């Protein structure tokens, strides 16, 4: 199983350019029209040059997020899990 490490939480309008292809891929997968205010988490897959991105409004709990990552044969690092739990708490 690959390890996914949190890079950051961004809006589409402020994302680093290297994340654009990954955000575009996820938006197509969700059949979503991107808005500059859409927020997403960016996770780097350790040992690769790849990222995975997930829109914050597409999951409601850390368990939902982990289930989505499991489909990609990934799991969060413990520090990333703790950080994302705080992000989700702040969202409520």
N, C-alpha and C positions, 0 to 999 in steps of 0.2 A: 504494500500500500504506500502510495506517495504521501509525503508530508506537505501540507499547505500552510504557508506562513503569511500572516497579515502584513500587507504593504501599507494599506491605508483605506480610509473611507473618503470618497470624493463625490462631487457632483459632476455631471457630464461637462458642465462649463469650465471646471477647473482641473480636469484630469490631465495627467502627464501624457504626452503624445504617444509614448510607447504602449500605453494601455488601449488606445483607440481601436485597434483591430479586435481586441478581446471583448471590448464593450459592444462594438458593432455586431460581433458574432452572437453574443448573448441576447442583444435586442432582437436580432432576426429569429433566434430560437424561440423567444417569448412572443414574437409577432408584435413588437412594441415600437411605437414611434418615440424616438428619443426627444426629451425636453432638456434644456440646459439645467434645470433644477432637479432632475432625477439623481438620486443618491445610490451609490453602489459601493460594495466592498471589493477590494482588489487583493487577491491572494497569489503569492508566487509559489510555484510548485518547486520544492527544493530539488536540486540536482539537475534542473532543466532551465531553459530560457523562457518557459511558458508561464502564463498567468491564467487564472480563472477569475471571472468577475460575476458577481451576483447582485442584483438590484435589491436594496433593502426592503422595498415594499413587496417583494416576491416570496418572502418567508416570514413567519411570525415568531419563531423561536430558534434557539440554537440547535435543537433537535432537527427541525426542518432543514436548516442549513447543512448540518452534518449528513442528513439523508441525501441531499442533493450532491454533496461532495463524494459520498460513497458510490454513487452512480458513476463517478469519474475515477474511481479507485483512489480517492484521496481522503485524508483525514487531517484535521486541524492539529497544529502543534499546541501543547498545553498553554503557552503564553498567548497565542493567537485566540484560543478558545476563551480564555479569561477576558481578553480585551474586547472580543465581540460580544460577550455577555454584557459587559458594561455599556457598549454601544446600543444594544437592544434595550437595556433598562432605561437609558436616557431618551430613547425614542418614545417610550410610553408616557 
